[in-house]
Amino acid sequence: MRKYPVRCPVTAYLSVVDGHWKPIIIWYLKEEPLRFKNLLDLLPDISTKVLTEQLKELEQDGIISRAVFNEIPPRVTYTLTSFGATLLPVIEVAREWGLKYLKANRQLLHPDSAWHAKLSRQR
């Protein structure tokens, strides 16, 4: 779903990676293919409906691929495409900025976040 017209390179980027979840989904897919349930487990605050929508949009944009295996029960995995992997350096820069920001603003972290311990180890 395109929310705004693409008029420059930045809005082209945003038209693909807009929203809260897409960069996180891409980040988790960088290492290995994941099943829908794996992604739900990694993203405890996302609803099934929203994850389904985000995965469909990323697939339509060529960022991820969806593989359906002819098994019972059915198995589907999601993989980052080589084109999708070109977004990883951009997400890495955003991640590094976010890490610096969180170090200065720890109170923003959700109480259940594993980053509380990670930030304590990085002092």
C-alpha positions in Angstrom: 0.0 0.0 0.0 1.6 3.3 -1.1 0.6 6.1 1.2 2.2 8.9 -0.7 3.6 9.7 -4.2 7.2 8.8 -4.9 8.9 12.1 -5.9 12.5 11.6 -5.0 15.0 8.8 -3.9 14.1 9.2 -0.2 10.4 8.7 -0.8 11.2 5.8 -3.1 13.0 4.2 -0.1 10.2 5.1 2.2 7.6 3.6 -0.1 9.3 0.2 0.3 10.5 0.3 3.9 7.8 2.5 5.5 6.4 1.8 8.9 7.6 0.2 12.1 7.9 -3.4 11.2 9.5 -3.7 7.7 13.1 -2.8 8.7 12.9 -5.2 11.7 11.6 -8.0 9.5 14.4 -7.4 7.0 16.9 -7.4 9.8 15.7 -10.7 11.2 15.8 -12.3 7.7 19.4 -11.3 7.1 20.8 -14.6 8.6 18.5 -17.3 7.5 15.0 -18.1 6.1 12.3 -17.9 8.7 8.8 -19.3 9.0 5.8 -17.1 9.9 5.7 -18.4 13.5 9.4 -17.7 13.9 8.8 -14.1 12.9 5.8 -13.8 15.3 8.0 -15.1 18.1 10.7 -12.5 17.3 8.1 -9.7 17.0 5.9 -10.1 20.1 4.1 -6.8 19.6 3.0 -7.4 16.0 -0.4 -8.9 15.2 -0.9 -11.8 12.8 -2.8 -9.5 10.4 -0.1 -6.8 10.3 2.7 -9.4 9.9 0.8 -10.9 7.0 0.3 -7.5 5.3 4.0 -6.5 5.8 5.3 -9.8 4.4 3.0 -9.5 1.3 4.2 -5.9 0.7 7.9 -6.9 1.1 7.3 -9.8 -1.3 5.6 -7.6 -3.9 8.5 -5.1 -3.7 11.0 -7.9 -4.3 12.6 -7.5 -0.9 11.8 -11.0 0.3 10.8 -14.2 -1.3 8.2 -16.7 -0.1 8.8 -20.4 -0.5 5.9 -22.8 -0.1 6.8 -26.5 0.5 4.4 -29.2 -0.6 4.2 -30.9 2.8 1.6 -31.7 5.4 1.3 -29.6 7.4 2.1 -26.9 4.9 5.5 -25.1 5.4 6.2 -21.6 4.2 9.5 -19.8 4.7 10.5 -16.2 4.0 14.0 -15.3 2.7 15.7 -12.0 2.1 16.4 -11.6 -1.7 19.7 -10.3 -3.0 17.9 -7.1 -3.8 16.5 -7.0 -0.2 20.0 -7.5 1.1 21.0 -4.1 -0.4 18.9 -2.5 2.4 21.0 -4.0 5.2 23.7 -1.3 5.2 21.0 1.3 5.5 19.3 -0.5 8.4 22.7 -1.1 10.0 23.3 2.7 10.1 19.8 3.2 11.6 20.5 0.5 14.1 23.8 2.1 15.2 22.1 5.5 15.6 19.4 3.9 17.6 21.9 2.2 19.8 23.6 5.5 20.6 20.2 7.1 21.3 19.1 4.3 23.6 22.4 4.5 25.6 21.4 8.1 26.3 17.7 7.4 26.8 17.4 4.0 28.5 14.0 5.0 30.0 12.5 4.6 26.5 13.1 0.9 26.4 10.2 -1.4 27.1 10.5 -3.2 30.4 10.7 -6.6 28.7 13.3 -5.6 26.2 16.5 -7.8 26.1 18.4 -4.6 25.3 18.4 -3.6 29.0 21.0 -6.3 29.6 22.8 -5.7 26.3 23.3 -2.0 27.1 24.5 -2.8 30.6 27.2 -5.1 29.2 28.4 -2.3 26.8 29.3 0.3 29.4 
